[in-house]
Each structure stands twice: as structure tokens, then as C-alpha cells.
Amino acid sequence: DLDCATAPRLRAALEGLDPVGRTVRVDLSATDFMDCAGVRVLVVSLRRLHDVGGELVLDSPSPSVRRVLELTGLLDLIPPAVSVD
């Protein structure tokens, strides 16, 4: 789950990266639930990366997470991708 209990860990991991000019991929294939805390982390990360010439890509969002991304309009801003093994 990506919720109020786990979103701070994702935020910390993303903030710990040097994002300049990088593509950061977040694998959501095993994420069955995402709430507004998860959405917020993705939005903040998207803005941060965009500001320094980077890109955020969401790998294989599960159907339930994809639905949240659709309802919030994030699929229009963050490109989903199929995971590369």
C-alpha cells in the first residue's frame, strides 16, 4: 500500500536521489492501494524532478492504483510504463 503510513518512506527515498536530468521510475506493480498521501508524494516528486530537468515514470501501476491516477488526473501528467525486467 502507498498510504499515510508508507508515503513518508517513499518521499524520503525520492528526496534522497540526485534528480538532475534523471528519469526516476517508481514501480507500482505490487501496490494494491494508494490514498491521497501517496498521490501527494508523486505530485511533489513530479514537480521537483520537472524543475531540474528530470522525469518521473510510474512502472506498471496495478488496476486499483491506475484508477486513482486516472481520477486525480495524474495519468495526464506522469507517463505510466511497463516494467523492464
Rosetta silent file (secondary structure, phi, psi, omega in degrees, C-alpha in Angstrom):
SEQUENCE: DLDCATAPRLRAALEGLDPVGRTVRVDLSATDFMDCAGVRVLVVSLRRLHDVGGELVLDSPSPSVRRVLELTGLLDLIPPAVSVD
SCORE:     score description
SCORE:     0.000 S_00000001
   1 L     0.000  146.456  173.371    0.000    0.000    0.000 S_00000001
   2 E  -117.436   93.219 -173.576    1.032    3.578   -0.621 S_00000001
   3 L  -138.334 -166.750 -176.288   -0.804    5.429    2.099 S_00000001
   4 L   -62.354  -22.292  179.136   -0.253    7.759    5.051 S_00000001
   5 L   -83.098  -31.305 -174.804    1.782    5.077    6.808 S_00000001
   6 L  -108.233  -19.514 -178.241    4.145    4.297    3.917 S_00000001
   7 H   -57.524  -37.524  178.396    4.222    7.508    1.869 S_00000001
   8 H   -59.922  -33.644  178.449    6.882    9.127    4.113 S_00000001
   9 H   -68.276  -41.799  177.517    9.318    6.308    3.269 S_00000001
  10 H   -64.930  -43.744  178.861    8.764    6.776   -0.469 S_00000001
  11 H   -57.704  -46.357  179.992    9.107   10.545   -0.083 S_00000001
  12 H   -62.323  -41.258  179.274   12.396   10.118    1.793 S_00000001
  13 H   -64.591  -42.844 -179.615   13.737    7.725   -0.831 S_00000001
  14 H   -69.957  -37.363  178.712   12.815   10.067   -3.677 S_00000001
  15 H   -69.988  -23.465 -179.771   14.193   13.123   -1.890 S_00000001
  16 L   -78.638   -7.651 -179.752   17.459   11.251   -1.315 S_00000001
  17 L   -86.197  151.689  169.344   18.097   10.951   -5.050 S_00000001
  18 L   -88.818  103.021 -169.793   20.072   13.402   -7.147 S_00000001
  19 L   -87.092   -3.589 -171.828   17.322   14.110   -9.667 S_00000001
  20 L   -58.287  114.415  176.711   19.110   16.477  -12.052 S_00000001
  21 L    67.456   14.233 -176.467   18.320   15.345  -15.577 S_00000001
  22 L  -102.199  155.337  168.874   17.328   11.856  -14.458 S_00000001
  23 E   -99.880  121.766  179.373   14.369    9.641  -15.130 S_00000001
  24 E  -106.673  124.047 -179.047   13.087    8.213  -11.865 S_00000001
  25 E  -105.810  130.675  176.875   10.939    5.107  -12.147 S_00000001
  26 E  -113.326  116.476 -179.073    8.547    4.128   -9.361 S_00000001
  27 E   -81.636  113.839 -179.665    7.403    0.502   -9.571 S_00000001
  28 L  -110.316   15.132 -175.266    3.737    0.319   -8.584 S_00000001
  29 L   -64.435  -30.313 -179.061    3.063   -3.205   -9.826 S_00000001
  30 L  -102.322    9.486 -179.586    2.680   -4.639   -6.305 S_00000001
  31 L   -92.360  113.115 -177.022    0.838   -1.628   -4.904 S_00000001
  32 L   -92.325  -16.916 -176.072   -2.803   -2.569   -4.369 S_00000001
  33 L  -145.011  138.484  174.549   -3.932    0.630   -2.639 S_00000001
  34 E  -141.859  130.807  177.903   -2.986    4.297   -2.839 S_00000001
  35 L  -110.132 -168.756 -175.959   -4.566    7.168   -0.941 S_00000001
  36 H   -62.967  -27.328  177.155   -4.112   10.950   -1.040 S_00000001
  37 H   -66.247  -39.855  176.355   -0.806   10.711    0.836 S_00000001
  38 H   -67.266  -41.420  177.198    0.602    8.583   -1.975 S_00000001
  39 H   -59.561  -44.302 -178.391   -0.803   10.945   -4.585 S_00000001
  40 H   -61.175  -43.268  178.778    0.843   13.876   -2.806 S_00000001
  41 H   -59.985  -42.637 -179.574    4.264   12.204   -2.795 S_00000001
  42 H   -66.285  -41.355  179.832    4.008   11.581   -6.528 S_00000001
  43 H   -65.350  -46.389  179.308    2.909   15.156   -7.272 S_00000001
  44 H   -61.795  -42.455  179.468    5.679   16.702   -5.154 S_00000001
  45 H   -65.953  -40.638  177.301    8.246   14.393   -6.749 S_00000001
  46 H   -58.602  -47.452  179.640    6.968   15.180  -10.235 S_00000001
  47 H   -62.617  -44.993 -178.912    7.355   18.917   -9.607 S_00000001
  48 H   -60.880  -46.593  179.798   10.802   18.516   -8.076 S_00000001
  49 H   -64.986  -44.145 -179.302   12.049   16.418  -10.976 S_00000001
  50 H   -58.759  -40.334 -177.970   10.480   18.691  -13.572 S_00000001
  51 H   -63.575  -23.096 -177.990   12.208   21.717  -12.024 S_00000001
  52 L  -116.205   20.620  175.965   15.647   20.153  -12.562 S_00000001
  53 L    79.077   18.581  178.945   15.096   18.597  -15.971 S_00000001
  54 L   -99.510 -177.263 -178.378   14.165   15.150  -14.712 S_00000001
  55 E  -143.878  143.540  175.045   11.206   12.908  -15.334 S_00000001
  56 E  -109.556  129.234  178.848    9.005   10.685  -13.170 S_00000001
  57 E  -125.003  135.580  178.467    7.743    7.431  -14.669 S_00000001
  58 E  -102.717  116.923 -179.433    5.313    5.038  -12.993 S_00000001
  59 E   -86.070  125.290  169.179    6.019    1.389  -13.756 S_00000001
  60 L    44.078   57.766  176.599    3.092   -0.976  -14.114 S_00000001
  61 L   -60.709  136.410  177.871    0.513    0.587  -11.792 S_00000001
  62 L   -63.061  162.820 -179.214   -1.937   -2.043  -10.585 S_00000001
  63 H   -56.256  -39.702 -178.784   -5.547   -1.647  -11.762 S_00000001
  64 H   -70.733  -37.265  177.227   -6.671   -0.086   -8.475 S_00000001
  65 H   -71.276  -39.751  176.718   -3.763    2.372   -8.427 S_00000001
  66 H   -57.406  -39.267  179.577   -4.285    3.160  -12.105 S_00000001
  67 H   -63.079  -43.715  177.028   -7.878    4.072  -11.263 S_00000001
  68 H   -61.307  -43.591  179.415   -6.707    6.538   -8.577 S_00000001
  69 H   -62.629  -38.057  177.310   -4.227    8.010  -11.055 S_00000001
  70 H   -66.540  -47.168 -176.827   -6.998    8.398  -13.627 S_00000001
  71 H   -64.442  -32.389 -179.343   -9.432   10.011  -11.177 S_00000001
  72 H   -87.877   -8.332 -178.508   -6.840   12.514   -9.972 S_00000001
  73 L    83.019    4.985 -178.493   -5.646   13.367  -13.470 S_00000001
  74 H   -68.619  -25.680  177.939   -2.103   12.196  -12.735 S_00000001
  75 H   -65.576  -21.794  176.186   -2.058    9.879  -15.732 S_00000001
  76 H   -77.184  -20.389 -176.111   -2.154   13.023  -17.858 S_00000001
  77 L  -105.558  -31.821 -176.327    0.987   14.307  -16.104 S_00000001
  78 L  -118.814  118.312 -177.773    3.015   11.202  -15.302 S_00000001
  79 L   -73.269  126.637  173.336    3.540    8.607  -18.032 S_00000001
  80 E   -79.443  153.390  179.545    2.893    5.025  -16.957 S_00000001
  81 E  -141.905  158.970  174.358    5.233    2.393  -18.341 S_00000001
  82 L   -86.073  136.825 -178.840    5.526   -1.350  -18.378 S_00000001
  83 L   -59.360  144.086  174.961    8.342   -2.601  -16.149 S_00000001
  84 L  -104.687  118.740 -179.310   11.548   -3.609  -17.829 S_00000001
  85 L   -83.300    0.000    0.000   12.962   -6.780  -16.281 S_00000001
